Amino acid sequence: MESLELLTAWSGPLIRAGQLLLIVVLAWVVQRIVTRGITRLGRHYPQLPPELLLPLRGLLRWMILGSALMLVLERFGVSAEVLWAALTGFAAVAAVAFFAIWSVLSNMFCAVLILSLGSFRIGDLVEVVESADKPGVKGRVIAINLFYTTLEDTVEGNHGALVQVPNSLFFQKPVRRWR
């Protein structure tokens, strides 16, 4: 009678361990089959670029592993809905934060490039060209900081006015420079 109680007590955890092992083994097998299939596809069709196949292989591998992780967590009683809500909420917040800070990081990175590459220096006369028929922003560089390059306007009538140009603009538009 005691062995029956012991078997009953251990049957739940043993079944769960078997399910987890089955999920992991099946995920590994499916991942190997998909990886080999993509490799064979690349060999059979040499016109498919490896630059396409490698990310595809990685994406499918992560999708399979993510699905297996969701199934494993579900076996432990974690709701897939709760995980999905947490994941999408985190992704939404990360996307908003990324877009909010993108322009700041872009200007800071461009300032580092301006200073290290020596695109122009303080004292140079520069013009950010809008198009061939429209005049752009033109002036003498008087300061370069992490966000803006300050130009002293040299256009007649505006002489002495300061123009602050975002550093990223120097990498988005053509620039004329006079030393």
C-alpha positions as CSV (number, residue, x, y, z in Angstrom):
1,M,0.0,0.0,0.0
2,E,2.9,2.3,0.8
3,S,4.4,1.9,-2.7
4,L,1.1,2.8,-4.3
5,E,1.0,6.0,-2.3
6,L,4.6,6.7,-3.2
7,L,3.9,6.1,-6.9
8,T,0.8,8.3,-6.7
9,A,2.8,11.1,-5.0
10,W,5.6,10.9,-7.6
11,S,3.5,10.4,-10.7
12,G,2.7,14.1,-11.2
13,P,6.3,15.4,-11.1
14,L,7.5,12.4,-13.2
15,I,4.9,13.1,-15.9
16,R,5.8,16.8,-15.9
17,A,9.5,16.0,-16.2
18,G,8.7,13.7,-19.1
19,Q,6.7,16.4,-20.8
20,L,9.5,18.9,-20.3
21,L,12.0,16.5,-21.7
22,L,9.8,15.7,-24.7
23,I,9.3,19.5,-25.4
24,V,13.1,20.1,-25.3
25,V,13.9,17.1,-27.4
26,L,11.2,17.9,-30.0
27,A,12.3,21.6,-30.2
28,W,15.9,20.5,-30.7
29,V,14.9,18.0,-33.4
30,V,12.7,20.5,-35.2
31,Q,15.4,23.1,-35.0
32,R,17.9,20.7,-36.5
33,I,15.5,19.7,-39.3
34,V,14.8,23.4,-40.2
35,T,18.5,24.3,-40.1
36,R,19.4,21.4,-42.4
37,G,16.5,22.2,-44.7
38,I,17.6,25.8,-45.1
39,T,21.2,24.6,-45.7
40,R,20.1,22.2,-48.4
41,L,17.9,24.9,-49.9
42,G,20.9,27.1,-50.2
43,R,22.9,24.3,-51.8
44,H,20.1,23.4,-54.2
45,Y,19.5,27.1,-55.2
46,P,22.9,28.8,-55.4
47,Q,21.2,32.0,-56.5
48,L,19.8,32.5,-53.0
49,P,22.3,34.7,-51.2
50,P,23.9,33.5,-47.9
51,E,23.0,37.0,-46.5
52,L,19.4,36.0,-46.7
53,L,19.7,32.4,-45.5
54,L,21.8,33.1,-42.4
55,P,19.3,35.5,-40.8
56,L,16.4,33.3,-41.9
57,R,18.0,30.3,-40.1
58,G,18.6,32.4,-37.0
59,L,15.1,33.8,-37.0
60,L,13.5,30.4,-37.3
61,R,15.8,29.0,-34.6
62,W,14.8,31.7,-32.1
63,M,11.1,31.2,-32.9
64,I,11.4,27.5,-32.3
65,L,13.3,28.0,-29.0
66,G,10.9,30.7,-27.9
67,S,7.9,28.5,-28.6
68,A,9.5,25.7,-26.6
69,L,10.2,28.1,-23.8
70,M,6.6,29.1,-23.8
71,L,5.5,25.5,-23.6
72,V,7.9,24.7,-20.8
73,L,6.7,27.7,-18.8
74,E,3.1,26.7,-19.4
75,R,3.9,23.2,-18.0
76,F,5.0,25.1,-14.8
77,G,1.7,26.9,-14.7
78,V,2.7,30.3,-16.1
79,S,0.0,31.6,-18.3
80,A,1.0,32.3,-21.9
81,E,-1.4,35.3,-22.0
82,V,0.4,36.9,-19.1
83,L,3.8,36.3,-20.7
84,W,2.6,37.6,-24.1
85,A,1.1,40.7,-22.4
86,A,4.4,41.4,-20.5
87,L,6.5,40.8,-23.7
88,T,4.4,43.1,-25.9
89,G,4.2,45.8,-23.1
90,F,8.0,45.7,-22.8
91,A,8.4,45.9,-26.6
92,A,6.1,48.9,-26.8
93,V,7.9,50.8,-24.1
94,A,11.3,49.9,-25.6
95,A,10.1,51.1,-29.0
96,V,8.8,54.4,-27.7
97,A,12.0,55.0,-25.7
98,F,14.2,54.1,-28.7
99,F,12.4,56.6,-30.9
100,A,12.4,59.3,-28.2
101,I,16.2,59.0,-27.7
102,W,17.1,58.3,-31.3
103,S,17.6,62.0,-32.4
104,V,19.7,62.7,-29.3
105,L,21.9,59.7,-29.8
106,S,22.2,60.5,-33.5
107,N,23.3,64.1,-32.8
108,M,25.8,62.9,-30.2
109,F,27.3,60.2,-32.5
110,C,27.5,62.7,-35.4
111,A,29.4,65.2,-33.1
112,V,31.9,62.5,-32.3
113,L,32.3,61.8,-36.0
114,I,32.7,65.5,-36.9
115,L,35.3,66.0,-34.2
116,S,37.2,62.8,-35.0
117,L,37.1,62.8,-38.8
118,G,37.7,66.5,-39.1
119,S,34.9,67.1,-41.6
120,F,35.2,70.8,-40.7
121,R,36.8,72.8,-37.9
122,I,36.0,75.9,-35.9
123,G,36.6,78.9,-38.2
124,D,35.7,77.1,-41.4
125,L,32.9,78.5,-43.6
126,V,30.3,75.8,-44.3
127,E,27.1,75.5,-46.1
128,V,24.5,72.8,-45.7
129,V,23.1,72.5,-49.3
130,E,19.4,71.9,-49.5
131,S,19.2,71.4,-53.3
132,A,20.8,72.8,-56.4
133,D,18.3,75.6,-56.8
134,K,17.7,76.6,-53.1
135,P,20.3,78.1,-50.9
136,G,21.1,76.3,-47.7
137,V,22.3,77.3,-44.2
138,K,25.7,79.0,-44.6
139,G,28.0,80.4,-41.9
140,R,31.3,80.4,-40.1
141,V,31.7,77.6,-37.5
142,I,32.1,79.2,-34.1
143,A,31.3,76.2,-31.8
144,I,30.8,72.4,-32.0
145,N,29.1,70.6,-29.1
146,L,27.4,67.3,-28.7
147,F,24.1,68.3,-30.2
148,Y,24.6,71.4,-32.4
149,T,27.2,73.1,-34.5
150,T,26.8,76.8,-34.1
151,L,27.3,78.9,-37.2
152,E,27.7,82.7,-37.5
153,D,25.4,83.6,-40.3
154,T,27.3,85.3,-43.2
155,V,24.3,86.1,-45.4
156,E,23.9,89.9,-45.9
157,G,21.3,91.3,-43.6
158,N,21.7,88.5,-41.1
159,H,25.4,89.2,-40.3
160,G,26.1,88.3,-36.7
161,A,23.1,86.1,-36.3
162,L,23.8,82.6,-34.8
163,V,22.4,79.5,-36.4
164,Q,22.4,76.2,-34.5
165,V,22.4,73.3,-36.9
166,P,21.8,69.7,-35.5
167,N,25.0,67.7,-36.0
168,S,23.1,64.9,-37.8
169,L,22.2,67.3,-40.6
170,F,25.8,67.4,-41.7
171,F,25.6,63.7,-42.5
172,Q,22.1,63.8,-44.1
173,K,22.8,66.7,-46.6
174,P,25.7,67.7,-48.8
175,V,28.0,70.2,-47.2
176,R,30.2,72.8,-48.9
177,R,33.3,73.8,-46.9
178,W,35.8,76.7,-47.3
179,R,38.8,76.9,-45.1
